[in-house]
Amino acid sequence: MPERVTVRNPLIGDEATIERTLLGAPVGRSKDAADWMDDQFAIDAKLYKAGRAKGYDAIVVLSPTNFAKFVAEGRLPLSIELNLISTL
């Protein structure tokens, strides 16, 4: 069942933009590695900690195409990945 949330200060971007904003540079990753899932969990934890430290309450991940549309038009697409960082 969907839940209603209030997001006041989100970081919106594609993966590269979010990683650059929070970590300083996009993170290199290899999905061919046997432990790629552990690597992704570690990256997610770093993004969570950096996002909280910078005052964001959510991270909204868009595809590169949808992020370009968002920048151009200012409208979020219907398909987003919403990661809540903190709750009130």
CORSULBEL-V556454 format. One record per run of one state. SS is the DSSP state (h for helix, s for strand, l for the rest). FROM is the first residue (numbers start at 1). TO is the last residue. If there is no record, write none. Layout:
ss = [SS SS]
from = [FROM FROM]
to = [TO TO]
This chain:
ss = [l s l h l h l s l h l s l]
from = [1 10 14 15 24 36 54 58 62 64 74 81 85]
to = [9 13 14 23 35 53 57 61 63 73 80 84 88]
